[in-house]
Amino acid sequence: MSDDPGLEGLAFNVFAKACPSRGTLEHVTGRWGSLTLGALHEGGARFNELRRRVDGVSEKMLSQTLHALERDGLVHREAQPTNPPRVDYRLTPLGTEVAERLLGLIHLVEGRMPQVLAARESYDAERAPVTG
């Protein structure tokens, strides 16, 4: 749980406004957080490799996402003392567990896209303006 004995046995409730788990959930389930965790599940990567894996993410957003995930203990950042500097990112054991659950959801959504697309088409058709 925690190294802080004051936090042992504390129940966290993501539905409570002040619960710190809410921020972590936002980091994990946001577009860039979930894609970054999924990409790192494939294996550790340097920043630019990761940016290529997560198509569409800006350098700034990836940097912010990695910082948040590192702070939450989901990503480990390792800077190599080389010239030029080399920084590698990988999932921590907790990050791996979270990424595996996210990937289950990602695969479910990908596998159900024909149903989603059909639902969207039906929804849009029902709400299309009547012309004539």
N, CA, C and O of each residue as an XYZ file, in Angstrom:
528
protein
N       0.824     -1.187      0.000
C       0.000      0.000      0.000
C       0.867      1.249      0.000
O       1.045      1.872     -1.046
N       1.405      1.623      1.141
C       2.185      2.847      1.239
C       3.266      2.684      2.282
O       3.121      1.921      3.237
N       4.361      3.416      2.086
C       5.423      3.419      3.089
C       5.056      4.304      4.265
O       5.681      4.218      5.323
N       4.060      5.149      4.098
C       3.614      6.068      5.149
C       2.637      5.333      6.057
O       1.541      4.982      5.620
N       3.015      5.090      7.323
C       2.122      4.343      8.212
C       0.793      5.052      8.438
O      -0.191      4.411      8.806
N       0.750      6.351      8.226
C      -0.498      7.092      8.384
C      -1.510      6.789      7.293
O      -2.696      7.085      7.443
N      -1.040      6.185      6.166
C      -1.934      5.870      5.055
C      -2.374      4.411      5.049
O      -3.272      4.044      4.291
N      -1.763      3.579      5.875
C      -2.131      2.164      5.929
C      -3.607      2.010      6.269
O      -4.108      2.629      7.208
N      -4.290      1.182      5.500
C      -5.683      0.882      5.771
C      -6.640      1.976      5.326
O      -7.850      1.838      5.503
N      -6.126      3.065      4.749
C      -6.979      4.150      4.291
C      -7.729      3.699      3.045
O      -7.130      3.196      2.094
N      -9.022      3.883      3.060
C      -9.825      3.520      1.897
C      -9.869      4.703      0.938
O     -10.168      5.827      1.341
N      -9.571      4.446     -0.323
C      -9.629      5.481     -1.335
C     -10.922      5.320     -2.116
O     -11.348      4.200     -2.398
N     -11.543      6.430     -2.463
C     -12.808      6.414     -3.179
C     -12.726      7.411     -4.320
O     -12.815      8.618     -4.094
N     -12.558      6.926     -5.537
C     -12.382      7.784     -6.700
C     -13.595      8.680     -6.947
O     -13.487      9.684     -7.651
N     -14.739      8.330     -6.379
C     -15.934      9.148     -6.570
C     -15.979     10.341     -5.631
O     -16.802     11.240     -5.808
N     -15.106     10.358     -4.638
C     -15.028     11.492     -3.708
C     -14.124     12.561     -4.320
O     -13.017     12.262     -4.768
N     -14.591     13.790     -4.336
C     -13.882     14.890     -4.999
C     -12.439     15.047     -4.539
O     -11.562     15.316     -5.359
N     -12.178     14.887     -3.267
C     -10.843     15.134     -2.733
C      -9.923     13.912     -2.763
O      -8.771     14.007     -2.340
N     -10.397     12.789     -3.245
C      -9.590     11.566     -3.233
C      -8.439     11.665     -4.239
O      -8.664     11.994     -5.403
N      -7.215     11.383     -3.799
C      -6.067     11.474     -4.709
C      -6.099     10.440     -5.841
O      -5.405     10.597     -6.846
N      -6.895      9.397     -5.679
C      -6.970      8.395     -6.748
C      -7.616      8.973     -8.006
O      -7.392      8.468     -9.106
N      -8.412     10.022     -7.850
C      -9.078     10.628     -9.003
C      -8.044     11.183     -9.991
O      -8.187     11.000    -11.200
N      -7.016     11.850     -9.491
C      -5.978     12.392    -10.366
C      -5.233     11.298    -11.110
O      -4.950     11.429    -12.301
N      -4.916     10.217    -10.404
C      -4.229      9.102    -11.049
C      -5.120      8.477    -12.115
O      -4.646      8.137    -13.199
N      -6.396      8.325    -11.816
C      -7.319      7.770    -12.806
C      -7.352      8.651    -14.048
O      -7.398      8.142    -15.168
N      -7.330      9.962    -13.861
C      -7.301     10.877    -15.011
C      -6.021     10.692    -15.823
O      -6.059     10.701    -17.053
N      -4.896     10.526    -15.144
C      -3.629     10.335    -15.857
C      -3.646      9.030    -16.657
O      -3.147      8.979    -17.781
N      -4.209      8.000    -16.084
C      -4.222      6.670    -16.702
C      -5.230      6.578    -17.840
O      -4.947      5.961    -18.866
N      -6.394      7.182    -17.671
C      -7.464      7.001    -18.657
C      -7.562      8.131    -19.667
O      -8.346      8.040    -20.612
N      -6.790      9.188    -19.492
C      -6.777     10.237    -20.506
C      -6.221      9.674    -21.801
O      -5.532      8.654    -21.804
N      -6.522     10.340    -22.888
C      -6.098      9.838    -24.204
C      -4.607      9.534    -24.238
O      -4.216      8.431    -24.619
N      -3.774     10.477    -23.851
C      -2.337     10.281    -23.984
C      -1.789      9.344    -22.915
O      -0.843      8.603    -23.180
N      -2.352      9.360    -21.734
C      -1.888      8.456    -20.686
C      -2.123      7.004    -21.046
O      -1.225      6.173    -20.913
N      -3.323      6.696    -21.499
C      -3.632      5.302    -21.829
C      -2.820      4.829    -23.035
O      -2.350      3.691    -23.062
N      -2.656      5.698    -24.025
C      -1.862      5.299    -25.193
C      -0.389      5.154    -24.846
O       0.284      4.263    -25.366
N       0.119      6.013    -23.979
C       1.520      5.930    -23.563
C       1.765      4.654    -22.770
O       2.755      3.959    -23.001
N       0.874      4.344    -21.839
C       1.018      3.107    -21.069
C       0.945      1.887    -21.993
O       1.722      0.944    -21.847
N       0.012      1.915    -22.937
C      -0.106      0.811    -23.887
C       1.141      0.664    -24.738
O       1.595     -0.453    -24.990
N       1.698      1.779    -25.183
C       2.911      1.737    -26.005
C       4.103      1.227    -25.201
O       4.919      0.462    -25.716
N       4.207      1.642    -23.952
C       5.321      1.178    -23.122
C       5.168     -0.288    -22.731
O       6.150     -0.937    -22.370
N       3.960     -0.809    -22.797
C       3.760     -2.228    -22.502
C       4.461     -3.082    -23.551
O       4.846     -4.219    -23.274
N       4.628     -2.542    -24.749
C       5.345     -3.246    -25.821
C       6.835     -3.342    -25.516
O       7.541     -4.159    -26.107
N       7.311     -2.514    -24.600
C       8.718     -2.509    -24.223
C       9.177     -1.083    -23.959
O       8.559     -0.119    -24.412
N      10.268     -0.970    -23.222
C      10.816      0.342    -22.911
C      11.180      1.089    -24.181
O      11.382      0.492    -25.239
N      11.260      2.404    -24.056
C      11.551      3.211    -25.238
C      12.190      4.532    -24.847
O      12.015      5.025    -23.732
N      12.917      5.080    -25.769
C      13.405      6.438    -25.637
C      12.266      7.374    -26.020
O      11.271      6.949    -26.607
N      12.421      8.653    -25.682
C      11.351      9.625    -25.892
C      10.858      9.643    -27.337
O       9.656      9.531    -27.582
N      11.769      9.781    -28.289
C      11.347      9.886    -29.690
C      10.758      8.589    -30.227
O       9.870      8.618    -31.078
N      11.244      7.450    -29.737
C      10.640      6.167    -30.121
C       9.202      6.116    -29.626
O       8.294      5.692    -30.340
N       9.020      6.552    -28.407
C       7.686      6.554    -27.810
C       6.768      7.519    -28.557
O       5.593      7.226    -28.773
N       7.306      8.652    -28.942
C       6.508      9.634    -29.683
C       6.057      9.062    -31.023
O       4.947      9.346    -31.474
N       6.898      8.269    -31.654
C       6.504      7.631    -32.920
C       5.435      6.561    -32.678
O       4.523      6.404    -33.489
N       5.542      5.829    -31.571
C       4.549      4.780    -31.260
C       3.175      5.388    -30.986
O       2.150      4.834    -31.382
N       3.170      6.527    -30.308
C       1.901      7.187    -29.942
C       1.634      8.260    -30.999
O       1.860      9.448    -30.770
N       1.167      7.832    -32.117
C       0.949      8.707    -33.262
C       0.020      9.866    -32.899
O      -1.066      9.665    -32.356
N       0.470     11.081    -33.212
C      -0.370     12.259    -32.996
C      -0.083     13.039    -31.730
O      -0.567     14.162    -31.584
N       0.690     12.481    -30.809
C       0.968     13.181    -29.560
C       2.056     14.223    -29.814
O       3.041     13.943    -30.498
N       1.877     15.414    -29.268
C       2.904     16.438    -29.400
C       4.021     16.163    -28.401
O       3.837     15.436    -27.425
N       5.172     16.752    -28.660
C       6.310     16.608    -27.760
C       5.944     17.097    -26.356
O       6.275     16.455    -25.360
N       5.260     18.234    -26.290
C       4.868     18.821    -25.005
C       3.908     17.902    -24.248
O       4.080     17.676    -23.051
N       2.899     17.372    -24.942
C       1.925     16.509    -24.271
C       2.562     15.205    -23.813
O       2.248     14.715    -22.728
N       3.443     14.641    -24.615
C       4.102     13.402    -24.215
C       4.973     13.650    -22.993
O       4.999     12.838    -22.069
N       5.678     14.762    -22.987
C       6.527     15.101    -21.842
C       5.687     15.254    -20.575
O       6.040     14.715    -19.527
N       4.580     15.987    -20.669
C       3.692     16.174    -19.513
C       3.101     14.844    -19.053
O       3.003     14.582    -17.855
N       2.712     14.017    -20.001
C       2.133     12.715    -19.681
C       3.145     11.830    -18.973
O       2.825     11.200    -17.965
N       4.362     11.780    -19.493
C       5.398     10.961    -18.874
C       5.720     11.441    -17.467
O       5.921     10.626    -16.567
N       5.769     12.743    -17.268
C       6.026     13.282    -15.926
C       4.927     12.859    -14.954
O       5.214     12.437    -13.834
N       3.678     12.972    -15.378
C       2.551     12.601    -14.510
C       2.578     11.108    -14.189
O       2.363     10.717    -13.041
N       2.840     10.278    -15.192
C       2.871      8.824    -14.973
C       4.069      8.419    -14.122
O       3.988      7.478    -13.332
N       5.172      9.126    -14.284
C       6.344      8.858    -13.443
C       6.042      9.239    -11.993
O       6.366      8.495    -11.068
N       5.423     10.395    -11.805
C       5.075     10.852    -10.447
C       4.126      9.877     -9.756
O       4.208      9.668     -8.546
N       3.222      9.282    -10.541
C       2.268      8.321     -9.984
C       2.877      6.933     -9.782
O       2.206      6.031     -9.280
N       4.136      6.756    -10.166
C       4.800      5.470     -9.960
C       4.504      4.435    -11.017
O       4.710      3.243    -10.789
N       4.021      4.869    -12.182
C       3.663      3.931    -13.241
C       4.764      3.791    -14.297
O       4.862      2.772    -14.980
N       5.580      4.825    -14.413
C       6.657      4.850    -15.401
C       7.964      5.147    -14.685
O       8.020      5.973    -13.774
N       9.018      4.452    -15.116
C      10.361      4.712    -14.598
C      11.161      5.409    -15.688
O      11.190      4.964    -16.836
N      11.806      6.502    -15.317
C      12.652      7.272    -16.236
C      14.092      7.043    -15.828
O      14.462      7.239    -14.671
N      14.903      6.625    -16.791
C      16.313      6.388    -16.499
C      17.172      7.199    -17.455
O      17.166      6.970    -18.664
N      17.910      8.149    -16.897
C      18.804      8.982    -17.695
C      20.192      8.363    -17.684
O      20.755      8.095    -16.622
N      20.735      8.141    -18.864
C      22.080      7.577    -19.012
C      23.085      8.727    -19.080
O      22.844      9.706    -19.785
N      24.197      8.629    -18.368
C      25.202      9.700    -18.402
C      26.082      9.614    -19.645
O      27.284      9.364    -19.556
N      25.465      9.825    -20.798
C      26.185      9.771    -22.059
C      26.127     11.142    -22.728
O      25.405     12.036    -22.286
N      26.895     11.287    -23.792
C      26.845     12.523    -24.545
C      26.542     12.165    -25.991
O      27.396     11.558    -26.637
N      25.388     12.498    -26.535
C      24.310     13.248    -25.898
C      23.579     12.392    -24.859
O      23.660     11.164    -24.893
N      22.867     13.045    -23.936
C      22.157     12.291    -22.896
C      21.137     11.328    -23.504
O      20.503     11.631    -24.514
N      20.997     10.192    -22.885
C      20.025      9.184    -23.324
C      19.066      8.945    -22.171
O      19.490      8.686    -21.044
N      17.773      9.033    -22.456
C      16.750      8.816    -21.441
C      15.842      7.694    -21.924
O      15.287      7.751    -23.022
N      15.704      6.681    -21.091
C      14.833      5.555    -21.399
C      13.645      5.552    -20.443
O      13.766      5.917    -19.273
N      12.501      5.136    -20.964
C      11.280      5.025    -20.166
C      10.805      3.589    -20.217
O      10.852      2.939    -21.261
N      10.344      3.100    -19.069
C       9.755      1.756    -19.023
C       8.678      1.750    -17.938
O       8.634      2.622    -17.070
N       7.829      0.757    -18.013
C       6.786      0.621    -16.996
C       7.364      0.050    -15.717
O       8.265     -0.788    -15.749
N       6.846      0.503    -14.604
C       7.148     -0.111    -13.315
C       6.241     -1.336    -13.186
O       5.359     -1.522    -14.024
N       6.428     -2.170    -12.173
C       5.492     -3.284    -11.986
C       4.038     -2.811    -11.866
O       3.135     -3.439    -12.419
N       3.812     -1.717    -11.150
C       2.446     -1.175    -11.057
C       1.977     -0.696    -12.427
O       0.828     -0.930    -12.802
N       2.848     -0.032    -13.175
C       2.499      0.434    -14.515
C       2.158     -0.715    -15.442
O       1.251     -0.605    -16.266
N       2.885     -1.820    -15.310
C       2.599     -3.003    -16.130
C       1.213     -3.551    -15.810
O       0.458     -3.908    -16.714
N       0.882     -3.616    -14.529
C      -0.440     -4.120    -14.127
C      -1.547     -3.222    -14.667
O      -2.552     -3.713    -15.181
N      -1.368     -1.922    -14.555
C      -2.377     -0.976    -15.053
C      -2.478     -1.080    -16.574
O      -3.580     -1.108    -17.122
N      -1.330     -1.138    -17.261
C      -1.327     -1.214    -18.726
C      -2.026     -2.479    -19.218
O      -2.738     -2.435    -20.221
N      -1.837     -3.590    -18.538
C      -2.492     -4.834    -18.949
C      -4.008     -4.712    -18.869
O      -4.725     -5.207    -19.739
N      -4.481     -4.067    -17.848
C      -5.937     -3.868    -17.734
C      -6.443     -2.903    -18.798
O      -7.506     -3.114    -19.381
N      -5.678     -1.841    -19.050
C      -6.052     -0.896    -20.103
C      -6.070     -1.574    -21.460
O      -6.975     -1.340    -22.261
N      -5.072     -2.417    -21.727
C      -5.022     -3.107    -23.006
C      -6.215     -4.037    -23.193
O      -6.686     -4.221    -24.316
N      -6.703     -4.619    -22.114
C      -7.926     -5.417    -22.208
C      -9.095     -4.572    -22.693
O      -9.873     -5.005    -23.543
N      -9.213     -3.378    -22.156
C     -10.267     -2.456    -22.582
C     -10.035     -1.993    -24.021
O     -10.971     -1.933    -24.818
N      -8.790     -1.669    -24.345
C      -8.460     -1.226    -25.703
C      -8.816     -2.319    -26.720
O      -9.410     -2.029    -27.759
N      -8.460     -3.554    -26.426
C      -8.760     -4.656    -27.352
C     -10.259     -4.900    -27.460
O     -10.758     -5.236    -28.534
N     -10.977     -4.733    -26.354
C     -12.434     -4.872    -26.399
C     -13.033     -3.820    -27.320
O     -13.863     -4.137    -28.173
N     -12.615     -2.567    -27.152
C     -13.139     -1.484    -27.989
C     -12.786     -1.723    -29.459
O     -13.644     -1.587    -30.331
N     -11.533     -2.076    -29.737
C     -11.120     -2.336    -31.119
C     -11.951     -3.463    -31.732
O     -12.361     -3.374    -32.890
N     -12.197     -4.508    -30.969
C     -12.947     -5.654    -31.475
C     -14.429     -5.382    -31.682
O     -15.096     -6.092    -32.433
N     -14.938     -4.364    -31.022
C     -16.366     -4.032    -31.129
C     -16.634     -2.814    -32.023
O     -17.757     -2.314    -32.074
N     -15.600     -2.343    -32.726
C     -15.774     -1.156    -33.555
C     -16.850     -1.288    -34.631
O     -17.532     -0.300    -34.906
N     -17.042     -2.459    -35.257
C     -18.155     -2.545    -36.213
C     -19.500     -2.202    -35.553
O     -20.332     -1.525    -36.158
N     -19.711     -2.667    -34.319
C     -20.953     -2.352    -33.605
C     -21.019     -0.860    -33.262
O     -22.074     -0.235    -33.370
N     -19.888     -0.305    -32.852
C     -19.846      1.119    -32.513
C     -20.154      1.963    -33.747
O     -20.946      2.903    -33.681
N     -19.530      1.627    -34.864
C     -19.748      2.395    -36.089
C     -21.191      2.285    -36.568
O     -21.764      3.258    -37.057
N     -21.777      1.096    -36.425
C     -23.184      0.918    -36.798
C     -24.082      1.749    -35.876
O     -25.049      2.356    -36.338
N     -23.773      1.779    -34.591
C     -24.563      2.575    -33.648
C     -24.456      4.061    -33.977
O     -25.449      4.786    -33.921
N     -23.264      4.507    -34.316
C     -23.080      5.918    -34.687
C     -23.900      6.266    -35.927
O     -24.560      7.303    -35.983
N     -23.844      5.380    -36.914
C     -24.588      5.618    -38.151
C     -26.083      5.697    -37.874
O     -26.771      6.572    -38.402
N     -26.579      4.800    -37.059
C     -27.998      4.795    -36.697
C     -28.366      6.066    -35.924
O     -29.393      6.688    -36.197
N     -27.543      6.439    -34.980
C     -27.768      7.644    -34.176
C     -27.821      8.873    -35.078
O     -28.736      9.690    -34.977
N     -26.828      8.995    -35.961
C     -26.769     10.154    -36.856
C     -27.957     10.183    -37.808
O     -28.488     11.256    -38.093
N     -28.388      9.015    -38.309
C     -29.518      8.945    -39.236
C     -30.810      9.387    -38.551
O     -31.643     10.062    -39.156
N     -30.967      9.005    -37.295
C     -32.172      9.391    -36.537
C     -32.225     10.880    -36.275
O     -33.309     11.442    -36.119
N     -31.094     11.519    -36.225
C     -31.034     12.941    -35.887
C     -30.737     13.838    -37.059
O     -30.586     15.049    -36.902
N     -30.654     13.250    -38.234
C     -30.353     14.043    -39.427
C     -31.527     14.977    -39.716
O     -32.684     14.582    -39.568
N     -31.239     16.202    -40.123
C     -32.321     17.131    -40.440
C     -33.111     16.631    -41.644
O     -32.544     16.109    -42.605
N     -34.393     16.796    -41.576
C     -35.279     16.373    -42.656
C     -35.268     17.468    -43.722
O     -35.531     18.636    -43.435
N     -34.961     17.075    -44.940
C     -34.948     18.047    -46.032
C     -36.077     17.731    -46.994
O     -36.530     16.591    -47.094
N     -36.501     18.712    -47.665
C     -37.493     18.387    -48.679
C     -38.579     19.313    -48.654
O     -39.513     19.190    -49.446
